[in-house]
Amino acid sequence: MDKVKKVVSHNAVRVRQYAFSFIKWILFAALTGILGGGVGTAFRYTIDYVTGLRTDIPWLYFLLPLGGLVIAFLYRVTKLSGHADTNLIINSVRTDGKLPFLLAPVIFISTALTHLFGGSAGREGAALQLGGTIGSFIGRIFRLNEQDMHMAIMCGMSGLFSALFGTPLTAAIFAMEVISVGVMYYSSFVPCMVSALTAFWITGLSGLKPTVFTLSKIPSLEITNVLLTAVIGIGCALVSIAFCLALEHTHKLAAKYLKNEYLRLLIGGTVIVVMTFFIGTRYSGAGTDTISRTLAGDAVLPYDFILKIIFTAITIGFGYKGGEIIPTIFIGATFGSLVGGLIGLPPAFSAAVGMIALFCAVVNCPIASIILSVEMFGSEGLVLFAVAVCISFMLSGYYGLYTGQKIIYSKRRTRFINRNVK
């Protein structure tokens, strides 16, 4: 009888523990999602506004070097110089989970300035930094311990990613998958999912729509189409390596020869202005208009993806803020469309495959990438997208956008390696 009582008592304790944790994380994630959704909404409207302003006032492009000086000043005065990037967020999940709160407003303003003056950058770098900072801030208010702070940061990341891209399931899985490739923190699934959905609903209430595209033609699941899609996956793996190396070496060279960050941003901005003057504004900003046209089947220029790599490498490598994911999508879409046209696949479908495959190759997140394809394009071509994703994931090797990311298990065999990406 006593043994039965002990078993019942033990089970009752476990039920209370699970119930307490469930309620705690639901409340925490909902609060994080509400705040993240609000900040994400403001951020999306801000980026849209400054992009429209830049389009209406062409001479703003010439002020990019001045914008760079302002960005350098903001990071210098807040003492965030040299430390505030997405790698800081990723590394914080493995350390104490504490992030400087000033990072949030500084990255918000700096990204807006980059977009206002035509730097080639995205917005997801800001999303992950904003989200991680919000999660860390709320975690300190809740007085979470070190292990729970790690989950709090992932919770914030998923909320902001969802708010900016309108893809809640991708946001939740991405936040769990991007930290350590090969190992996912499943304990964070509930908080990340709740935060992502809450932020998604907040942006919906604010009038923002999710990122969804309709493909006019998706090839059937025949062996020929599978093999042709695989060709795009192989190509995207090679392009991803080139893109990551361009970003890495541009940053290293700029930091080595231009140690003063004011001078570095001034020169980098001037180079972009000169290039824009001679080439045009097609590669300025995030390039979402070009992405939309490419997914609608419009023809691309054969050098679109190359010039976008160059513009983005200079913008990010010299210290302007924003992110690399939207430029990655631009590069993937234009490259995929180009290759698809050459091998006989529908250009719009090929552009979509290129987007997803290149996204996977640079962030090393195959599960999130496959889910992203469904949330963006529907499930009809799921298997073809998965083929391109798995190939680009394996063949991209250990390169990636975030050097703070760890590859826990080898991509070629079941072996523990625990190494940072190149």
NUPARO-161798 format. One line per field, with one value per residue (C-alpha): residue in three letters; x, y, z. Coordinates in Angstrom, 2 decimals, always signed. Layout:
<atoms>
rovo c(ALA,...)
c1 c(X,...)
c2 c(Y,...)
c3 c(Z,...)
</atoms>
This chain:
<atoms>
rovo c(MET,ASP,LYS,VAL,LYS,LYS,VAL,VAL,SER,HIS,ASN,ALA,VAL,ARG,VAL,ARG,GLN,TYR,ALA,PHE,SER,PHE,ILE,LYS,TRP,ILE,LEU,PHE,ALA,ALA,LEU,THR,GLY,ILE,LEU,GLY,GLY,GLY,VAL,GLY,THR,ALA,PHE,ARG,TYR,THR,ILE,ASP,TYR,VAL,THR,GLY,LEU,ARG,THR,ASP,ILE,PRO,TRP,LEU,TYR,PHE,LEU,LEU,PRO,LEU,GLY,GLY,LEU,VAL,ILE,ALA,PHE,LEU,TYR,ARG,VAL,THR,LYS,LEU,SER,GLY,HIS,ALA,ASP,THR,ASN,LEU,ILE,ILE,ASN,SER,VAL,ARG,THR,ASP,GLY,LYS,LEU,PRO,PHE,LEU,LEU,ALA,PRO,VAL,ILE,PHE,ILE,SER,THR,ALA,LEU,THR,HIS,LEU,PHE,GLY,GLY,SER,ALA,GLY,ARG,GLU,GLY,ALA,ALA,LEU,GLN,LEU,GLY,GLY,THR,ILE,GLY,SER,PHE,ILE,GLY,ARG,ILE,PHE,ARG,LEU,ASN,GLU,GLN,ASP,MET,HIS,MET,ALA,ILE,MET,CYS,GLY,MET,SER,GLY,LEU,PHE,SER,ALA,LEU,PHE,GLY,THR,PRO,LEU,THR,ALA,ALA,ILE,PHE,ALA,MET,GLU,VAL,ILE,SER,VAL,GLY,VAL,MET,TYR,TYR,SER,SER,PHE,VAL,PRO,CYS,MET,VAL,SER,ALA,LEU,THR,ALA,PHE,TRP,ILE,THR,GLY,LEU,SER,GLY,LEU,LYS,PRO,THR,VAL,PHE,THR,LEU,SER,LYS,ILE,PRO,SER,LEU,GLU,ILE,THR,ASN,VAL,LEU,LEU,THR,ALA,VAL,ILE,GLY,ILE,GLY,CYS,ALA,LEU,VAL,SER,ILE,ALA,PHE,CYS,LEU,ALA,LEU,GLU,HIS,THR,HIS,LYS,LEU,ALA,ALA,LYS,TYR,LEU,LYS,ASN,GLU,TYR,LEU,ARG,LEU,LEU,ILE,GLY,GLY,THR,VAL,ILE,VAL,VAL,MET,THR,PHE,PHE,ILE,GLY,THR,ARG,TYR,SER,GLY,ALA,GLY,THR,ASP,THR,ILE,SER,ARG,THR,LEU,ALA,GLY,ASP,ALA,VAL,LEU,PRO,TYR,ASP,PHE,ILE,LEU,LYS,ILE,ILE,PHE,THR,ALA,ILE,THR,ILE,GLY,PHE,GLY,TYR,LYS,GLY,GLY,GLU,ILE,ILE,PRO,THR,ILE,PHE,ILE,GLY,ALA,THR,PHE,GLY,SER,LEU,VAL,GLY,GLY,LEU,ILE,GLY,LEU,PRO,PRO,ALA,PHE,SER,ALA,ALA,VAL,GLY,MET,ILE,ALA,LEU,PHE,CYS,ALA,VAL,VAL,ASN,CYS,PRO,ILE,ALA,SER,ILE,ILE,LEU,SER,VAL,GLU,MET,PHE,GLY,SER,GLU,GLY,LEU,VAL,LEU,PHE,ALA,VAL,ALA,VAL,CYS,ILE,SER,PHE,MET,LEU,SER,GLY,TYR,TYR,GLY,LEU,TYR,THR,GLY,GLN,LYS,ILE,ILE,TYR,SER,LYS,ARG,ARG,THR,ARG,PHE,ILE,ASN,ARG,ASN,VAL,LYS)
c1 c(+0.00,+2.82,+4.50,+1.32,+1.08,+4.67,+4.04,+0.87,+2.65,+5.59,+3.29,+1.32,+4.54,+5.51,+2.07,+2.36,+5.85,+4.73,+1.61,+3.63,+6.24,+3.54,+1.63,+4.85,+6.08,+2.68,+2.47,+6.09,+5.84,+2.55,+4.04,+7.17,+5.04,+2.91,+5.96,+7.80,+4.77,+4.46,+8.13,+8.13,+5.12,+6.78,+9.97,+8.25,+6.35,+9.53,+11.51,+8.66,+8.43,+12.15,+12.29,+9.43,+11.09,+14.35,+12.45,+10.69,+13.84,+16.68,+19.41,+19.15,+21.39,+24.27,+23.93,+24.82,+28.34,+26.76,+24.37,+27.40,+28.94,+25.73,+25.69,+29.32,+28.53,+25.54,+27.58,+30.52,+28.47,+26.54,+29.79,+28.40,+31.09,+32.55,+30.22,+26.66,+25.71,+23.66,+26.54,+26.20,+22.59,+23.50,+26.38,+24.19,+22.05,+25.12,+26.33,+24.50,+21.73,+22.17,+22.09,+22.47,+19.04,+20.47,+21.11,+17.42,+16.99,+20.45,+19.94,+16.44,+17.73,+20.87,+18.96,+16.47,+19.37,+20.95,+17.68,+16.94,+20.17,+20.21,+22.62,+22.18,+20.92,+17.95,+16.14,+16.32,+19.66,+17.84,+14.91,+17.09,+18.93,+15.73,+14.01,+16.90,+17.21,+13.47,+13.54,+16.54,+14.93,+11.67,+13.64,+15.44,+12.11,+10.84,+14.15,+14.73,+17.75,+20.56,+19.05,+15.64,+17.26,+18.48,+14.89,+13.78,+16.17,+15.01,+11.43,+12.17,+13.95,+10.99,+8.55,+10.41,+11.19,+7.49,+6.49,+8.83,+8.26,+4.74,+5.85,+5.19,+6.07,+9.31,+10.14,+9.69,+11.71,+14.41,+15.03,+15.41,+17.53,+19.93,+21.86,+23.36,+23.06,+22.24,+20.76,+17.43,+16.26,+12.83,+12.07,+11.72,+9.13,+6.08,+7.41,+8.81,+5.56,+3.38,+5.61,+5.67,+1.89,+1.21,+3.53,+1.95,-1.54,-0.36,+1.01,-2.23,-4.24,-1.94,-2.79,+0.39,+0.07,+2.15,+4.78,+2.89,+3.41,+1.41,+3.40,+1.68,+3.22,+4.79,+6.38,+5.10,+7.05,+8.85,+12.43,+13.48,+12.09,+13.66,+17.07,+16.70,+15.67,+18.73,+20.88,+19.54,+20.31,+23.91,+24.28,+22.86,+25.36,+28.23,+26.72,+26.22,+29.92,+30.87,+28.46,+29.70,+33.35,+32.63,+31.04,+33.81,+36.78,+35.27,+34.73,+38.26,+39.94,+37.90,+38.67,+42.37,+43.07,+40.42,+40.60,+38.72,+35.03,+34.05,+36.50,+35.46,+31.77,+32.53,+34.60,+32.21,+29.26,+31.15,+31.95,+28.26,+27.26,+29.71,+28.56,+24.92,+25.60,+27.04,+24.97,+21.64,+19.47,+18.40,+20.70,+20.03,+18.05,+16.55,+15.44,+11.96,+10.49,+12.92,+12.16,+8.42,+8.88,+11.18,+8.64,+6.03,+8.14,+9.86,+13.24,+16.40,+19.76,+22.49,+24.69,+21.94,+23.01,+26.70,+26.15,+23.84,+26.58,+29.06,+26.73,+25.74,+29.31,+30.45,+27.42,+27.57,+31.33,+32.07,+29.72,+26.25,+23.41,+20.44,+20.95,+21.84,+18.69,+16.66,+19.73,+20.14,+16.58,+17.27,+20.42,+18.69,+15.65,+17.65,+20.13,+17.37,+15.42,+18.54,+19.46,+15.84,+15.55,+18.70,+17.71,+14.02,+12.20,+9.58,+11.48,+9.13,+9.29,+13.06,+13.31,+11.31,+13.51,+16.63,+15.33,+14.68,+17.80,+20.13,+18.44,+19.10,+22.71,+23.65,+21.82,+22.25,+18.61,+17.06,+13.88,+13.06,+13.78,+11.36,+8.67,+9.40,+8.70,+5.26,+4.39,+5.48,+4.44,+2.04,+2.62,+2.19,+5.92,+7.06,+9.11,+10.93,+11.78,+12.99,+15.29,+16.96,+17.18,+18.84,+21.39,+22.25,+22.52,+25.03,+27.12,+27.43,+29.82,+30.53,+30.08,+27.37,+26.34,+26.69,+30.12,+28.61,+26.58,+27.88,+27.77,+27.29,+27.22,+28.98,+27.00,+28.62,+28.49,+27.04,+29.98,+30.11,+32.31,+31.08,+32.68,+31.79,+30.83,+33.43)
c2 c(+0.00,+2.37,+1.60,+2.50,+5.78,+6.64,+5.95,+8.08,+10.85,+10.75,+10.89,+13.75,+15.72,+15.11,+16.18,+19.43,+20.05,+19.57,+21.67,+24.47,+24.44,+24.37,+27.32,+29.25,+28.93,+29.60,+32.89,+33.79,+32.98,+34.83,+37.95,+37.62,+37.15,+40.19,+42.40,+40.81,+41.17,+44.84,+45.55,+43.46,+45.36,+48.69,+47.43,+46.17,+49.42,+51.40,+49.43,+49.73,+53.47,+54.22,+52.00,+53.98,+57.21,+56.14,+55.26,+58.65,+60.64,+59.20,+61.48,+59.68,+56.99,+59.46,+59.81,+56.19,+57.15,+59.69,+57.01,+54.80,+57.48,+57.68,+53.89,+53.88,+56.64,+54.75,+51.61,+53.56,+55.61,+52.55,+50.53,+47.80,+48.11,+44.82,+42.65,+43.25,+40.86,+37.71,+35.56,+37.27,+36.07,+32.52,+32.32,+33.68,+30.53,+28.56,+31.01,+33.02,+34.22,+37.87,+40.42,+44.22,+45.83,+48.75,+46.31,+46.39,+50.13,+50.40,+47.57,+48.91,+52.38,+51.14,+48.76,+51.48,+53.81,+51.13,+50.64,+54.36,+55.08,+51.98,+49.54,+45.98,+44.23,+42.36,+42.60,+39.16,+39.92,+42.71,+40.34,+37.77,+40.43,+42.25,+38.99,+37.64,+40.90,+40.97,+37.35,+38.04,+41.19,+39.45,+36.50,+38.78,+40.24,+36.69,+35.91,+32.81,+30.65,+30.23,+27.18,+28.82,+32.01,+30.00,+29.04,+32.62,+33.88,+31.26,+32.21,+35.86,+34.94,+32.90,+35.70,+38.38,+36.06,+35.21,+38.87,+39.90,+36.99,+35.85,+32.20,+31.06,+27.37,+28.13,+30.74,+28.27,+25.50,+27.89,+29.26,+25.69,+24.44,+27.29,+27.16,+23.68,+21.80,+18.18,+18.81,+20.56,+21.82,+20.21,+21.57,+24.99,+23.82,+24.94,+28.43,+29.04,+27.96,+30.05,+33.10,+32.73,+32.32,+35.22,+37.52,+36.34,+37.20,+40.62,+41.51,+40.29,+42.60,+45.42,+44.84,+43.04,+39.99,+36.79,+36.13,+33.87,+33.32,+31.41,+29.44,+29.19,+25.84,+23.13,+20.16,+16.67,+14.24,+12.45,+11.23,+13.82,+16.71,+15.34,+15.20,+18.69,+20.05,+18.35,+20.35,+23.57,+22.20,+21.46,+24.92,+26.60,+24.74,+26.16,+29.66,+29.52,+28.80,+31.69,+34.01,+33.03,+33.38,+36.78,+38.01,+36.57,+37.84,+41.26,+41.71,+40.50,+42.70,+45.74,+45.20,+44.58,+47.60,+49.99,+49.58,+52.82,+51.93,+55.46,+55.33,+51.76,+52.61,+55.84,+54.05,+51.10,+53.43,+55.43,+52.26,+51.29,+54.78,+54.65,+51.17,+52.22,+55.29,+53.19,+49.99,+51.27,+50.67,+47.10,+45.71,+48.34,+47.59,+44.17,+43.69,+42.38,+43.83,+41.83,+38.70,+39.11,+39.67,+36.66,+34.44,+35.72,+34.34,+37.52,+37.09,+37.75,+39.10,+36.43,+38.38,+39.35,+36.88,+37.78,+41.52,+40.99,+38.97,+41.79,+44.56,+42.62,+41.58,+45.19,+46.50,+43.93,+43.40,+47.08,+47.30,+48.33,+46.60,+44.54,+40.93,+38.50,+36.36,+38.60,+39.10,+35.31,+34.91,+37.44,+35.55,+32.17,+33.32,+34.91,+32.03,+29.43,+31.20,+31.46,+27.77,+26.63,+28.43,+26.73,+23.18,+23.34,+23.88,+26.64,+29.82,+30.79,+27.33,+27.25,+30.64,+29.31,+26.21,+28.39,+30.59,+27.69,+25.70,+28.67,+29.64,+26.12,+26.13,+29.38,+28.76,+24.94,+24.42,+21.78,+21.15,+24.86,+25.28,+22.55,+24.02,+27.47,+26.12,+24.94,+28.18,+30.28,+28.16,+25.48,+21.75,+20.72,+20.71,+19.62,+16.61,+18.55,+21.31,+18.68,+17.17,+20.53,+21.27,+18.00,+18.28,+21.92,+21.17,+18.37,+19.90,+23.33,+21.74,+23.56,+27.07,+29.37,+32.94,+32.64,+31.68,+31.27,+28.34,+24.88,+21.79,+19.04,+16.04,+15.54,+16.08,+13.02,+10.36,+9.69,+11.22,+13.80,+16.74,+19.80,+22.52,+26.07,+26.88,+28.54)
c3 c(+0.00,+0.91,-2.39,-4.27,-2.35,-3.23,-6.92,-6.89,-5.02,-7.43,-10.46,-8.92,-8.46,-12.08,-13.31,-11.32,-12.69,-16.30,-15.74,-14.15,-16.95,-19.62,-18.14,-17.47,-21.03,-22.56,-20.64,-21.31,-25.02,-25.44,-23.83,-25.98,-29.09,-28.30,-27.77,-30.69,-32.93,-32.02,-32.59,-35.78,-37.10,-36.42,-38.02,-41.18,-41.62,-41.02,-43.62,-46.13,-45.48,-45.88,-48.98,-50.53,-49.52,-51.19,-54.37,-54.43,-53.63,-55.75,-54.37,-51.02,-52.54,-52.42,-48.64,-47.86,-46.63,-44.27,-43.03,-42.38,-40.16,-38.14,-37.73,-36.58,-34.08,-32.69,-32.09,-30.69,-28.22,-27.00,-26.74,-29.00,-31.67,-32.82,-30.76,-31.89,-34.66,-35.16,-33.93,-30.55,-30.37,-31.38,-28.91,-26.11,-26.32,-25.21,-22.56,-19.91,-22.23,-21.28,-24.08,-23.89,-24.18,-26.18,-28.99,-29.93,-30.67,-32.20,-34.70,-35.49,-36.35,-38.12,-40.38,-41.25,-42.20,-44.38,-46.27,-46.46,-48.31,-50.52,-48.89,-50.14,-47.01,-45.66,-42.36,-40.73,-39.04,-37.25,-36.60,-34.86,-32.86,-31.93,-31.03,-29.02,-27.11,-26.36,-25.19,-22.96,-21.54,-20.65,-19.28,-16.84,-15.76,-15.12,-13.36,-15.42,-14.73,-17.26,-19.01,-19.32,-20.66,-23.63,-24.43,-23.86,-26.54,-29.05,-28.16,-28.99,-32.22,-33.45,-32.64,-34.60,-37.50,-37.72,-37.53,-40.35,-42.73,-41.85,-41.66,-38.06,-38.33,-40.19,-37.55,-34.68,-36.33,-37.57,-34.07,-32.77,-35.68,-36.40,-33.11,-33.38,-36.68,-35.94,-32.48,-31.92,-28.56,-28.60,-25.14,-26.78,-29.33,-27.32,-26.41,-29.89,-31.55,-29.23,-29.65,-33.45,-33.70,-31.34,-33.29,-36.55,-35.27,-34.03,-37.46,-39.04,-36.79,-37.90,-41.56,-42.59,-44.82,-44.74,-47.40,-49.83,-53.56,-56.16,-58.71,-62.08,-63.00,-60.85,-62.65,-61.99,-59.83,-62.66,-62.61,-65.21,-63.17,-60.00,-61.68,-63.14,-59.74,-58.27,-60.71,-59.17,-55.71,-56.73,-58.23,-55.12,-52.93,-55.00,-55.04,-51.26,-50.73,-53.01,-51.17,-47.70,-48.77,-50.32,-47.09,-44.93,-46.91,-47.58,-43.85,-43.00,-45.57,-44.58,-40.88,-41.59,-43.76,-42.41,-38.65,-37.98,-38.29,-39.34,-42.25,-43.09,-43.37,-45.23,-47.87,-48.14,-48.61,-51.23,-53.19,-53.18,-54.33,-57.25,-58.24,-58.04,-60.17,-63.01,-62.66,-61.39,-58.34,-59.15,-56.45,-53.81,-50.67,-50.10,-53.71,-52.90,-56.12,-58.23,-56.18,-56.78,-60.52,-60.80,-59.02,-61.47,-64.32,-65.52,-67.17,-65.16,-66.21,-66.34,-63.93,-61.43,-58.76,-59.11,-58.75,-55.76,-54.08,-54.67,-53.50,-50.37,-49.52,-49.60,-47.69,-44.88,-44.96,-44.43,-41.44,-42.62,-40.79,-41.87,-42.76,-45.49,-45.85,-48.18,-50.39,-50.25,-51.50,-54.29,-55.29,-55.10,-57.09,-59.91,-60.05,-60.00,-62.73,-64.89,-64.50,-64.88,-68.18,-69.43,-68.44,-69.33,-66.02,-65.61,-64.63,-61.78,-60.22,-60.67,-58.97,-56.00,-55.76,-55.95,-53.14,-50.79,-51.68,-51.25,-47.99,-46.69,-47.87,-46.10,-42.80,-42.65,-41.63,-43.93,-41.90,-41.59,-45.32,-46.37,-44.12,-45.57,-49.06,-47.91,-46.12,-49.10,-52.09,-50.85,-50.65,-54.29,-55.12,-51.65,-52.74,-55.45,-53.00,-50.53,-53.17,-53.83,-50.10,-49.09,-51.90,-51.22,-47.50,-47.97,-50.75,-49.11,-46.64,-43.39,-44.74,-43.45,-42.72,-38.96,-37.65,-34.19,-35.51,-34.62,-36.80,-34.22,-36.57,-39.88,-43.07,-44.65,-41.94,-38.49,-36.67,-33.88,-34.97,-32.96,-35.06,-35.97,-39.53,-41.73)
</atoms>
